[in-house]
């Protein structure tokens, strides 16, 4: 929990700076790249979090990993700053919080649409379009398949879960029968 708060504070600061310098888009790309690389590379994540590896060695490794991929001028300076302050272990949380701030700024909402069988592209587009028209925001939906839903779908947006699945309906029906008895 404290990691998220620290990450949010740093992300908020770098977000404001990126916005001021008109490099929000490139900084977003860099933060997305950092998030993806750290999530996919367990050894890198362990090295960043390790109290045994000193800051200069961490900075050297981070430079080697990310330097050729940065799109903004701010990202390498920011990574160097947090490493010099001994806060590099929060880099994944900072990048993640930055991406959330970006989504809020741009009116983007992310969610997960889970269906019993693979949904065709047209149906997924219709769900996205309906959500966008209803809320005035842009929806980006990840699709998952869960045969246990039997039919229908569930839509998870943030902490909200909309359950339109057959399995969910059966559970609700079962609960109502149990309450009646």
Residue pairs with C-beta under 8 A, 6 or more apart in sequence:
3 89
3 90
3 93
4 93
4 97
6 87
6 90
6 93
6 94
7 90
7 92
7 93
7 94
7 96
7 97
8 93
8 97
10 82
10 87
10 90
10 94
10 97
11 93
11 94
11 95
11 96
11 97
11 98
11 100
11 101
12 97
12 101
14 27
14 74
14 78
14 94
14 98
15 24
15 27
15 98
15 101
15 102
15 105
17 74
18 24
18 27
18 28
18 72
18 74
19 105
21 74
23 72
23 73
23 74
24 102
24 105
26 71
26 72
26 75
27 72
27 74
27 75
27 98
28 98
28 99
28 102
29 71
29 72
30 66
30 69
30 70
30 71
30 72
30 74
30 75
31 75
31 94
31 95
31 98
31 99
31 102
32 95
32 99
33 66
33 69
34 66
34 75
34 79
34 91
34 92
34 95
35 92
35 95
35 96
35 99
37 44
37 65
37 66
38 44
38 45
38 48
38 91
38 92
38 95
39 45
39 92
44 61
44 65
45 92
47 53
47 58
47 61
48 58
48 62
48 88
48 89
48 91
48 92
49 89
55 83
55 84
55 86
55 88
58 83
58 88
59 79
59 80
59 83
59 84
59 88
62 79
62 83
62 88
63 76
66 75
66 76
66 79
67 76
70 76
79 88
79 91
82 88
82 90
82 91
82 94
102 108
103 109
103 110
106 138
107 136
107 137
107 138
108 137
108 138
108 139
108 140
109 131
109 135
109 137
109 138
109 139
109 140
109 157
109 158
110 139
110 140
110 141
110 142
110 157
111 131
111 139
111 140
111 141
111 142
111 155
111 156
111 157
111 158
112 141
112 142
112 143
112 144
112 155
112 156
113 119
113 124
113 127
113 141
113 142
113 143
113 144
113 153
113 154
113 155
114 143
114 144
114 145
114 146
114 149
114 153
114 154
114 155
114 156
115 143
115 144
115 145
115 146
115 149
115 152
115 153
116 145
116 146
116 147
116 148
116 149
116 150
116 151
116 152
116 153
116 165
116 166
117 145
117 147
118 143
118 145
119 143
119 153
124 141
124 143
127 141
127 155
128 139
128 140
128 141
131 137
131 139
131 141
132 138
132 139
139 157
141 155
148 167
149 165
149 166
149 167
149 168
150 165
150 166
150 167
150 170
151 165
151 166
152 164
152 165
152 166
152 168
152 169
153 164
153 165
154 161
154 162
154 163
154 164
154 165
154 168
155 161
155 162
155 164
156 162
